[in-house]
Amino acid sequence: PWGSCAGNTLAMARQSRVPCLLLTRPAPQSQRFAQEIRARLGAVPVVISPLMTTVFHRPDLPDLPFRAVILTSETGVKATSQLHAALPTLAFCVGNRTAAAATAAGFDARSADGDVHALAAMILASGVAGPLLHLRGDDSAGNLAETLTKGGLETYSTIVYTQAPCPLTDQAIALFGQDTPVLAPIFSPRSARLLVAALPQTRVAPVWVAAISPAAAEVARALSPARLVTAAHPDGENMLHAVADLYSLPGTA
C-alpha cells in the first residue's frame, strides 16, 4: 500500500533515518519506479502522491498522408489507442521505455535513447519523408515540430492529452512535518514547479532532489534542496542510479 506511508512508513523512516521517497508522477509510473528502486535498495519507505492526472483528448488530426508518428512519452503512446484515426506504423520515440510501449501497442518503434534534441537529430538523419505527426501532451519540452520543419522535414504537432495538476495528499504533506529527509525524484521542469507550489508553507524536513535534467534541476532549486543530484542521462534507468546515489551518501542509515 504505497499511499499508507504517513503511519508505518514515517515511523520506519524516523527509526532508520532513511529518507522517505516521495513519488509524484502519475500512479502507474510511480508504482513501477518504487518497485524498481526497492529491487535495488530493499524496503525503502515510499509515498506516492501524484501531482498530475492524465486527461486524454480525441482531437481531429490533420488530413494528411503521415509517414510516421513521433512519441515523446509513454502517455503519448497510450493516447494513440484513444484516437479514432488510422496512424502510420513507424514511430520515432524519445527513449527506450516509450519505444517499448509503442512496440507493445503495435508500432514499428525506433528509440533515440535520449532527450528531445537526440530525437530530432535521429529523425533528421533517418531519411524518412514527411509529413510526420507529433502526438504529445500539453506541456512539452521544446518545439519539436518546428525544429523538424525548419530542418526540411514537414512535421505537425497535436495535443492528445493533458496532465492536470493535483494537490499533495495528506500523507505526503505529513512527511514535511518530520525531520526525516524527503527524497523527491523530479522528472520534468513542470513536475518541479508543481512540487514547489504544492509544498506546505512551513516545513521541517530537508528535501533531497534527484533531477532528470539540468533544466529540471534548475527549477528544483526553488525547493532549497539540502542535496541535489542530476541524472547522467535523461531516462528512467539513470534516474534510478541518481536516487540510489543519494541513498548511498553518508548519513542515510
TORFIDO-859859 format. One record per residue: residue number from 1; residue in three letters; x, y, z of N, C-alpha, C in turn. Coordinates in steps of 0.05 Angstrom, whole numbers, plus 5000, padded with zeros to 4 digits. Each point is the difference from the previous one (the first is absolute). Layout:
% residues N
     k     r   n_c1   n_c2   n_c3   ca_c1   ca_c2   ca_c3   c_c1   c_c2   c_c3
   NUM   ALA      X      Y      Z       X       Y       Z      X      Y      Z
...
END
This chain:
% residues 253
     k     r   n_c1   n_c2   n_c3   ca_c1   ca_c2   ca_c3   c_c1   c_c2   c_c3
     1   PRO   5017   4976   5000    4983    5024    5000   5018   5025   5000
     2   TRP   5005   5011   4976    5019    5022    4998   4991   5025   5014
     3   GLY   4974   5005   5001    4991    5025    5011   4997   5000   5030
     4   SER   5005   4978   5013    4995    4999    5029   5025   5007   5016
     5   CYS   5017   5016   4988    5026    5006    5011   4999   5017   5025
     6   ALA   4980   5016   5003    5000    5019    5022   5001   4987   5027
     7   GLY   4992   4975   5002    5001    4986    5025   5025   4983   5002
     8   ASN   4998   4976   4989    5022    4981    5002   5026   5010   4987
     9   THR   4998   5013   4977    5024    5008    4986   5014   5023   5014
    10   LEU   4985   5018   5011    5012    5022    5015   5015   4989   5024
    11   ALA   4987   4980   5014    5013    4988    5023   5026   4986   4991
    12   MET   4998   4986   4977    5024    4986    4990   5022   5019   4993
    13   ALA   4993   5023   4988    5020    5020    4992   5013   5012   5024
    14   ARG   4983   5007   5021    5011    5012    5024   5019   4982   5014
    15   GLN   4993   4974   5002    5017    4981    5014   5027   4996   4986
    16   SER   4999   4999   4974    5024    4993    4985   5015   5024   4989
    17   ARG   4987   5024   5000    5012    5024    4988   5003   4997   4970
    18   VAL   4987   4980   4988    5000    4997    4971   4980   5020   4988
    19   PRO   5008   5016   4980    4981    5019    4988   4976   4985   4989
    20   CYS   4977   5014   5002    4976    4989    4988   4999   5009   4971
    21   LEU   4995   4981   4982    4999    5006    4972   4972   5010   4992
    22   LEU   4998   5025   4991    4974    5011    4992   4999   5000   4970
    23   LEU   4981   4985   4989    4997    4997    4971   4975   5014   4991
    24   THR   5003   5019   4981    4978    5018    4993   4991   4997   4971
    25   ARG   5010   4980   4986    4991    4995    4973   4972   4986   5002
    26   PRO   4986   4997   4977    4975    4985    5001   5004   4972   5011
    27   ALA   4979   4989   5013    5003    4976    5016   5014   4977   4986
    28   PRO   4993   4993   4975    5013    4976    4988   5031   5003   4998
    29   GLN   5009   5024   4992    5029    5005    4998   5013   5000   5027
    30   SER   4986   5012   5020    5011    5001    5027   5002   4973   5012
    31   GLN   4980   4983   4996    5001    4973    5011   5022   4984   4988
    32   ARG   5004   5003   4974    5022    4985    4987   5027   5010   5010
    33   PHE   5003   5026   5003    5026    5011    5010   5005   4990   5029
    34   ALA   4979   5000   5016    5003    4990    5028   5009   4971   5000
    35   GLN   4988   4984   4983    5008    4972    4999   5029   4997   4991
    36   GLU   5008   5016   4981    5027    4998    4990   5021   5009   5020
    37   ILE   4993   5021   5014    5020    5010    5020   5001   4981   5024
    38   ARG   4978   4988   5007    5000    4980    5022   5015   4975   4992
    39   ALA   4999   4993   4975    5014    4976    4990   5031   5005   5003
    40   ARG   5008   5025   4999    5029    5007    5002   5008   5004   5029
    41   LEU   4983   5013   5015    5008    5010    5027   4987   4986   5023
    42   GLY   4979   4985   4995    4985    4988    5022   4976   5017   5007
    43   ALA   4990   4996   5024    4974    5011    5008   5003   5029   5009
    44   VAL   5007   5018   4981    5001    5029    5007   4971   5010   5003
    45   PRO   4996   5019   5018    4973    5011    5004   4991   5016   4975
    46   VAL   4975   4997   4991    4990    5013    4976   4973   5011   5005
    47   VAL   4996   5024   4990    4973    5012    4998   4995   5008   4971
    48   ILE   4977   4992   4989    4993    5008    4973   4977   5021   5002
    49   SER   5005   5023   4989    4981    5022    5000   5001   5014   4973
    50   PRO   4986   4990   4980    5002    5012    4973   4993   5030   5000
    51   LEU   5017   5016   4987    4994    5028    4997   4986   5006   4974
    52   MET   4995   4979   4984    4986    5003    4975   4982   4976   4995
    53   THR   4978   5005   4987    4983    4979    4990   4995   5004   4970
    54   THR   4999   4978   4986    4999    5001    4971   4972   5002   4989
    55   VAL   4995   5019   4983    4974    5003    4986   5006   4996   4970
    56   PHE   4988   4980   4988    5005    4995    4972   4980   5015   4983
    57   HIS   5010   5008   4976    4983    5015    4981   4998   4984   4974
    58   ARG   4980   5006   4984    4996    4988    4974   4997   5022   4979
    59   PRO   5022   5014   4994    4999    5022    4981   4997   4989   4972
    60   ASP   4990   5018   4982    5000    4994    4972   5029   5003   4990
    61   LEU   5011   4980   4987    5027    5001    4990   5000   5012   4972
    62   PRO   5022   5013   4993    5002    5011    4973   4996   4978   4979
    63   ASP   4986   5006   4979    4994    4980    4979   5024   4999   4980
    64   LEU   5021   4987   5009    5024    4999    4984   5011   4971   5000
    65   PRO   5016   4993   4979    5011    4973    4999   5025   4997   5017
    66   PHE   4997   4999   5026    5023    4999    5018   5016   4974   4996
    67   ARG   5027   5004   5000    5018    4977    4996   5009   4987   5026
    68   ALA   4998   5016   5022    5009    4989    5026   4988   5018   5022
    69   VAL   4998   4989   5024    4992    5015    5023   5025   5004   5018
    70   ILE   4999   5021   5016    5021    5005    5019   4987   4999   5028
    71   LEU   5013   4984   5018    4989    4996    5026   5021   5007   5021
    72   THR   4994   5018   5018    5020    5010    5019   4993   4992   5029
    73   SER   4981   4981   5004    4994    4990    5026   4984   4975   4998
    74   GLU   5000   4984   5021    4983    4976    5001   4971   5008   5000
    75   THR   4993   5023   5012    4973    5009    5001   4991   5007   4971
    76   GLY   5018   5011   4984    4993    5005    4972   4994   4975   4985
    77   VAL   5014   4978   5006    4994    4974    4988   4972   4991   5008
    78   LYS   4994   5003   5026    4974    4991    5009   4978   5017   4987
    79   ALA   5006   5025   4995    4980    5018    4987   4993   4991   4972
    80   THR   5018   4986   4987    4994    4992    4972   4976   4980   4999
    81   SER   4996   4985   5021    4978    4981    5001   4973   5014   5003
    82   GLN   5001   5026   5008    4976    5015    5004   4991   5014   4974
    83   LEU   5017   5000   4980    4995    5015    4976   4984   4984   4980
    84   HIS   4980   5013   4987    4985    4987    4979   5012   5007   4973
    85   ALA   5024   4991   4996    5014    5007    4975   5021   4978   4994
    86   ALA   5004   4995   4974    5021    4982    4992   5027   5014   5002
    87   LEU   5019   4988   5013    5027    5012    5003   5020   4983   4985
    88   PRO   5022   5012   4991    5021    4984    4988   5013   4982   5021
    89   THR   5012   4978   4991    5012    4981    5019   5027   5009   5010
    90   LEU   5014   5016   4985    5027    5009    5008   4998   5021   5022
    91   ALA   5014   4996   5022    4999    5018    5022   5028   5007   5010
    92   PHE   5007   5025   5000    5025    5010    5011   4995   5007   5029
    93   CYS   5016   4989   5018    4995    5002    5029   5024   5013   5014
    94   VAL   4994   5016   5020    5021    5014    5014   5019   4982   5015
    95   GLY   4990   4978   5012    5017    4983    5015   4991   4971   5000
    96   ASN   5014   4983   5014    4995    4971    4999   4974   4992   5012
    97   ARG   4992   5013   5022    4974    4993    5012   4977   5007   4982
    98   THR   5001   5023   4988    4980    5008    4981   4999   4982   4976
    99   ALA   5024   4992   4990    5001    4982    4977   4989   4972   5007
   100   ALA   5006   4991   5025    4989    4974    5008   4969   5001   5001
   101   ALA   4990   5022   5011    4971    5003    5001   4988   5001   4972
   102   ALA   5014   5014   4982    4990    5003    4972   5001   4973   4986
   103   THR   5021   4984   5005    5002    4974    4988   4977   4982   5009
   104   ALA   4994   5002   5026    4978    4984    5012   4973   5009   4988
   105   ALA   4998   5025   4992    4975    5010    4988   4998   4995   4970
   106   GLY   5021   4987   4989    4998    4992    4972   5016   5017   4981
   107   PHE   5015   5019   5010    5016    5018    4982   5027   4987   4994
   108   ASP   5012   5008   4978    5028    4994    4993   5016   5023   5013
   109   ALA   5009   4996   5024    5011    5022    5016   5030   5002   4997
   110   ARG   5010   5025   4999    5029    5005    5000   5005   5020   5023
   111   SER   5020   4993   5016    5006    5016    5024   5025   5018   4995
   112   ALA   4997   5025   5009    5023    5018    5000   5017   4997   5025
   113   ASP   4990   4985   5019    5014    4995    5025   5012   5026   5012
   114   GLY   4983   5020   5001    5010    5026    5010   4978   5020   5005
   115   ASP   5006   5025   4994    4981    5021    5004   4989   5010   4974
   116   VAL   4984   5022   5000    4987    5009    4976   5020   5009   4979
   117   HIS   5024   5009   5008    5020    5008    4981   5012   4976   4986
   118   ALA   5005   4979   5014    5009    4975    4988   4979   4989   4981
   119   LEU   4975   5002   5008    4978    4990    4983   4999   5015   4974
   120   ALA   5002   5027   5001    5000    5016    4976   5023   4992   4981
   121   ALA   5023   4997   5012    5024    4993    4984   4996   4972   4987
   122   MET   4989   4981   5015    4996    4973    4989   4980   5001   4976
   123   ILE   4978   5015   5004    4980    5001    4979   5011   5013   4975
   124   LEU   5015   5022   5003    5010    5014    4977   5021   4983   4985
   125   ALA   5014   4983   5015    5020    4983    4988   4989   4974   4989
   126   SER   4974   4995   5005    4989    4974    4992   4994   4997   4971
   127   GLY   4996   5023   4986    4993    4999    4972   4970   4997   4995
   128   VAL   4984   5000   5021    4971    4997    4997   4989   5024   4986
   129   ALA   4979   4996   4984    4986    5022    4987   4977   5010   5017
   130   GLY   4993   5025   4997    4977    5011    5014   4975   4996   4985
   131   PRO   4978   5008   5011    4998    5014    5026   5000   4980   5024
   132   LEU   5008   5011   5023    5000    4985    5025   4980   5012   5019
   133   LEU   4992   4985   5020    4980    5009    5020   5011   4995   5028
   134   HIS   5003   5021   5016    5009    4998    5027   4975   5000   5018
   135   LEU   4995   4978   5014    4978    4997    5018   5010   5005   5028
   136   ARG   4991   5021   5013    5014    5008    5025   4980   5010   5021
   137   GLY   5011   5006   5024    4984    5012    5021   5000   5030   4997
   138   ASP   4985   5014   5017    4998    5029    4999   5025   5013   5010
   139   ASP   5016   4987   5016    5025    5011    5010   5023   4983   4988
   140   SER   5014   5012   4981    5020    4985    4986   5026   5016   4998
   141   ALA   5022   4987   5004    5026    5014    4999   5008   5006   4971
   142   GLY   5005   5026   4995    5008    5008    4974   4976   4999   4980
   143   ASN   5005   5008   4976    4981    4999    4978   5011   4982   4979
   144   LEU   4995   4974   5003    5012    4980    4982   4990   5003   4972
   145   ALA   4974   5005   4996    4989    5002    4973   5013   5024   4986
   146   GLU   5003   5022   5014    5013    5023    4987   5029   4995   4993
   147   THR   5014   4986   5018    5028    4994    4995   5003   4982   4975
   148   LEU   4983   4980   4998    5002    4982    4977   4991   5013   4974
   149   THR   4980   5016   5001    4991    5015    4976   5021   5019   4990
   150   LYS   5013   5014   5019    5022    5018    4992   5023   4984   4989
   151   GLY   5003   4975   5008    5021    4983    4990   4993   4987   4973
   152   GLY   4977   5007   4989    4992    4990    4974   4981   4976   5000
   153   LEU   4990   4993   5024    4982    4977    5002   4973   5009   5011
   154   GLU   4980   5001   4983    4974    5010    5007   4988   4984   5023
   155   THR   4995   5014   5022    4990    4986    5025   4978   5016   5013
   156   TYR   4979   4986   5009    4978    5013    5013   4999   4989   5029
   157   SER   4988   5017   5017    4998    4993    5029   4971   5001   5009
   158   THR   4991   4980   5014    4973    4999    5010   5000   4991   5030
   159   ILE   4986   5015   5016    4998    4994    5029   4979   4978   5003
   160   VAL   5008   4978   5011    4981    4977    5004   4995   4994   5029
   161   TYR   5014   5014   5018    4994    4997    5029   5009   5024   5016
   162   THR   4988   5003   5022    5007    5022    5019   5006   4987   5027
   163   GLN   5021   5011   5013    5006    4992    5027   4989   5021   5019
   164   ALA   4977   4995   5011    4987    5020    5018   5013   4998   5028
   165   PRO   5006   5023   5012    5013    4999    5026   4982   4990   5023
   166   CYS   5013   4987   5019    4987    4989    5024   5014   5010   5025
   167   PRO   4987   5004   5022    5013    5007    5025   5014   4976   5012
   168   LEU   5019   5005   5018    5012    4979    5015   4980   4987   5019
   169   THR   5002   4975   5005    4982    4986    5019   5008   5008   5028
   170   ASP   4981   4995   5019    5006    5006    5028   5024   4984   5009
   171   GLN   5003   4975   4990    5023    4984    5008   5026   5012   4991
   172   ALA   5000   5011   4976    5025    5013    4989   5006   5025   5016
   173   ILE   4980   5016   5005    5004    5025    5016   5011   4994   5027
   174   ALA   4991   4978   5012    5009    4993    5027   5030   4994   5000
   175   LEU   5011   4991   4978    5029    4995    4999   5017   5024   5007
   176   PHE   4990   5024   4991    5015    5024    5003   4999   5012   5029
   177   GLY   4983   4988   5017    4999    5008    5028   5019   4985   5017
   178   GLN   5015   4980   4989    5020    4984    5014   5028   5010   4993
   179   ASP   5020   4992   5016    5027    5008    4994   5015   4980   4983
   180   THR   4986   4979   4991    5013    4980    4982   5000   5011   4972
   181   PRO   5022   4998   4985    5001    5010    4973   4979   4988   4982
   182   VAL   4990   5016   4981    4982    4991    4979   5015   5001   4974
   183   LEU   5002   4977   4987    5015    4998    4975   4980   5000   4977
   184   ALA   5002   5021   4983    4980    5004    4978   5014   4997   4973
   185   PRO   4995   4979   4985    5009    4999    4972   4983   5019   4984
   186   ILE   5013   5017   4984    4986    5019    4983   5005   4993   4971
   187   PHE   4978   4994   4986    5003    4990    4972   4995   5021   4979
   188   SER   4994   5025   5007    4997    5021    4980   5000   5027   5015
   189   PRO   5006   5022   4985    4998    5026    5013   4972   5006   5010
   190   ARG   4979   4990   4986    4973    5005    5009   4995   4986   5027
   191   SER   5010   4975   5002    4997    4986    5026   5012   5015   5023
   192   ALA   5024   5012   4994    5013    5017    5021   4983   5024   5007
   193   ARG   4988   5013   4980    4984    5024    5006   4975   4992   5016
   194   LEU   4988   4977   4994    4976    4991    5014   5007   4993   5029
   195   LEU   5023   4988   5004    5008    4993    5028   5006   5025   5016
   196   VAL   5013   5019   4987    5006    5026    5014   4973   5012   5009
   197   ALA   4980   5000   4982    4975    5013    5007   4984   4984   5021
   198   ALA   5004   4973   5000    4984    4983    5018   5011   4998   5028
   199   LEU   5025   5007   5005    5012    4996    5026   4986   5017   5021
   200   PRO   4997   4990   5024    4989    5016    5022   5017   5025   5005
   201   GLN   4987   5021   5010    5013    5025    5005   5024   4997   5019
   202   THR   4997   4984   5020    5022    4994    5018   5007   4971   4999
   203   ARG   5025   4994   5001    5008    4972    5000   5024   4996   5017
   204   VAL   5003   4976   5011    5022    4993    5016   5020   4982   4985
   205   ALA   4989   4982   4984    5016    4980    4986   5019   5013   4979
   206   PRO   5025   4992   5000    5017    5008    4978   4992   4985   4975
   207   VAL   5003   5013   4977    4992    4988    4974   5025   4993   4985
   208   TRP   5000   4975   4990    5021    4991    4982   4988   4996   4973
   209   VAL   5014   5008   4979    4989    4999    4973   5018   4984   4982
   210   ALA   4988   4982   4984    5014    4987    4977   4985   5010   4976
   211   ALA   5014   5016   4983    4988    5013    4977   5007   4985   4974
   212   ILE   4982   4998   4982    5005    4985    4975   5017   5016   4980
   213   SER   5001   5026   5003    5015    5017    4981   5009   5026   5014
   214   PRO   5019   5014   4988    5008    5026    5011   4977   5019   5001
   215   ALA   4982   5000   4980    4977    5018    5001   4982   4994   5023
   216   ALA   4995   4974   5006    4984    4993    5023   5014   5007   5026
   217   ALA   5026   4996   5001    5015    5007    5024   4999   5030   5005
   218   GLU   5001   5016   4979    5000    5029    5004   4973   5009   5013
   219   VAL   4978   4990   4991    4974    5007    5012   4999   4989   5028
   220   ALA   5011   4976   5005    4998    4987    5026   5016   5015   5021
   221   ARG   5018   5018   4992    5015    5016    5020   4982   5017   5017
   222   ALA   4976   5006   4989    4981    5016    5016   4990   4985   5024
   223   LEU   5005   4973   5001    4993    4984    5024   5021   5003   5022
   224   SER   5022   5015   4994    5022    5002    5019   5010   4973   5009
   225   PRO   5006   4982   4982    5007    4973    5007   5026   4998   5016
   226   ALA   4999   4983   5021    5025    4995    5015   5020   4985   4984
   227   ARG   4990   4983   4982    5017    4985    4982   4987   4999   4972
   228   LEU   5016   5002   4980    4989    5001    4972   5020   4985   4982
   229   VAL   4990   4980   4985    5016    4987    4980   4984   5000   4974
   230   THR   5014   5000   4978    4988    4999    4974   5007   4974   4986
   231   ALA   4981   4987   4988    5005    4974    4986   5020   5005   4978
   232   ALA   5017   4980   4995    5021    5001    4980   4988   5001   4972
   233   HIS   4976   4989   4997    4986    4998    4974   4971   5002   5006
   234   PRO   4984   5014   4984    4972    5005    5006   4981   4977   4995
   235   ASP   5004   4978   5015    4982    4977    4997   4995   4987   5027
   236   GLY   4982   4981   5000    4992    4987    5025   5022   4985   5014
   237   GLU   5017   4986   4984    5021    4984    5012   5020   5018   5015
   238   ASN   5007   5023   4988    5019    5018    5013   4987   5015   5023
   239   MET   4974   5003   5000    4986    5011    5024   5002   4980   5023
   240   LEU   4998   4974   4994    5003    4980    5021   5028   5002   5011
   241   HIS   5020   5003   4983    5028    5003    5010   5002   5025   5018
   242   ALA   4988   5022   4991    5002    5025    5015   4988   4997   5028
   243   VAL   4977   4988   5001    4986    4995    5027   5018   4982   5017
   244   ALA   5010   4979   4988    5017    4981    5015   5025   5014   5010
   245   ASP   5011   5018   4984    5023    5015    5009   4994   5017   5025
   246   LEU   4977   5013   5000    4992    5016    5023   4997   4982   5025
   247   TYR   4988   4977   4997    4997    4982    5023   5027   4989   5009
   248   SER   5020   5000   4983    5026    4989    5008   5018   5021   5015
   249   LEU   4991   5025   5000    5016    5021    5013   5001   4996   5030
   250   PRO   5021   5009   5013    5002    4997    5030   4976   5014   5013
   251   GLY   4991   4988   5022    4978    5012    5015   4973   4990   4992
   252   THR   4998   4980   4982    4974    4991    4992   4992   4974   5014
   253   ALA   5015   4991   5018    4992    4974    5013   5001   5004   5030
END
